[in-house]
Amino acid sequence: MRPIRLLPLLVLALCPVLAHAAGAIEQLHAFVGNVRAAEGRFSQSTAAPQGAGRPPQTGTFTFQRPGRFKWAVEQPYEQLVVSDGKEVFQYDPDLNQVTVRKVDQAIGASPAAILFGSGSLEQAFELSEQPARDGLAWLRARPRAADAGFAQVDIGFKDNLPARIELLDNFGQTTRVELSGIRPNPALPADEFRFTPPAGVDTVRM
C-alpha cells in the first residue's frame, strides 16, 4: 500500500488579507482561525538522503474543517484519499483496494492536523519562526509527540499564501509540496467528502 503523503501533509496557510509584515506563525494562526475550507492544486516530490526519490506526484486537494478532506493524485498514477470527518479512505485503483482508518489514527499529530484539524496548534506542535529563504517567509513545526512519524515540517509563505511545504521524516527523507491555484472558503457540494468504494474493491479496516 502506498503511504499517505498529505501533507497531507500537504498544505498550510491560505490566509485572508493580513498585514504584509505579518510573520509566518501569525499567518498560520490566521489561516487556522479564518479559513474553514479551501481547494487548489499540488505538486509533490520526495528525496532520500542518498539522493534517490519517488516520481513527482501532481493532483488536487480540497478540505473543510474539522477533519474533512480530499487529496487526489492524478499523475503519475491515480490515488485518492478522502475523509468524511470520521474515517479516512485511501483508494488505490492499481491495487483494487481501499484502506479505512479512523481520522485520529490517520491524522493525529501529523502536518495534516494543521491543515484539516481545529485543535490548538501549540498542544501538538512547537512552532518557531525561521530565516527567510528563496523569497519566502518560513516557520518550523516540530511535533511534541514522540511517535508522530516525522521530525519537523517547514512551511514557506509568499503574499500571505502557502507556497511550499518541506517535511523531514524520521528516516531522513524530505517531502516537498508546492501549492498553487488556492481558493479559500469556496462553496463546496454537500457530497464533496462522501466516498463509496467501487464494486469489487477489497476493503481493509485498520
PyMOL commands that set and color helices and strands:
alter all, ss='L'
color gray80, all
select helices_A, chain A and resi 24-34+103-106+111-116+121-124
alter helices_A, ss='H'
color red, helices_A
select strands_A, chain A and resi 37-47+53-64+68-75+79-84+87-92+97-102+125-133+136-143+150-158+161-169+174-184+202-205
alter strands_A, ss='S'
color yellow, strands_A
deselect
rebuild
show_as cartoon
